[in-house]
Amino acid sequence: MLEVVAPIEQRWSAELQGTEFAVEDVPPSEPAPWETSGVPLSRSFPAEAGQPARIVLYRRPIEGRAADIADVREITRDVLVEQVAHLLGKSPDDVDPTHRDR
């Protein structure tokens, strides 16, 4: 994840200042109300009083969708771009012009 986060974090360093990035094996068993289409690959949480903004990627669901390690990197990048875009209120293409919708 670090090699995927680094270029995005550098490009958007001012906007992402203080944002925490994490990886968990699987998402919580209780889906969020808006998660109606399968297992989520990630979640983002906006900053709240005393808590920084956070982006969490879920390792096993990402690996489950990947054909090989290169695909894991691509999926991770695309999912991360989508979450950063969501936090920043931008389109994924603005965050990373090489983004692919999944």
N, C-alpha and C positions, 0 to 999 in steps of 0.2 A: 504494500500500500504506500509506503514511503516514497518509492520511486515514481508512483503515479501522482501522489499529492504534491510533491515538490514543485513541478513546473506550474501547476495551477495556483498553488499558494504564493509563488514568487510573482506571478502575473497580477494576482488580485490581493497582494499582501496588505494594502491599506484597508480594503473592504473586509478582509477575513481576519484582521487582527483580533487575537483572543479566541478565535474559533478553535474548538477542540475536535480532533479527528480520532475515531476509535474503530476497532474491529471486534465484533463478537461472533461466536460460532453460529448461532441461530437467533432469529428474532424471538421476542417473548411470545408465549403461546396465545395470549389474548391480542388479536389484531386491533389496530386502530379502526375507528368507525368508517374511515374512508378507504380502508384496504379491503377491497371486495374481490380482487382478481388474483388469487394465489398467494404464494409466499413472497413477502417483500425482500428485496435485495439490499435495501438500505432505508434509513430514516434520517430526517433532519429535525432539529429542535431549535427554534429561535431563542435568542438570548432572553432571559427573564431576570427579575430582580435577584441579584447575587449569583446567577448562573450564566456562564458564557454560552454562545451558540455552539451546537454540537452536530456533527455528522457521524452516523454510525453505519458501517458496512457490515453485512452478514456474510461471513466467509463460506459456510457450507452451501447456502442457496446459490451464491455466485459460482462456486466450483461445480455445482450440479448442472448449471447451464452451459458450462464451458467444455469444449472438446479437448483442449490441451492447455498448457501453461500460458502460451501466447494469448489464447482466447480469454483466460482468466484476467490477464493484464488489460485487454481491450474492454472487457465487460466492466471491470473495476473502474477504469478511466471514464467510461460512458456513464456509469451510475454515479460516480463522484461528481462529474460535470453537471448532471441533472440536479443533484442535491445542492451544489454550490449555486447554481442558477436560481433554484428555488429560494435559498436564503438571501440572495442578493437582489431578487426581483428582476432578473434578467432572463433572456432566452438562453438555452444551452449553447446555441451557435455563437452567441456573444461571448460566453465564457471560454469556449474552445471551438474554433471553426471546423475542426476535424470530427466533431461529435456525431455519433450515429444514434438515431432513435432505436430503442430496444422494445 
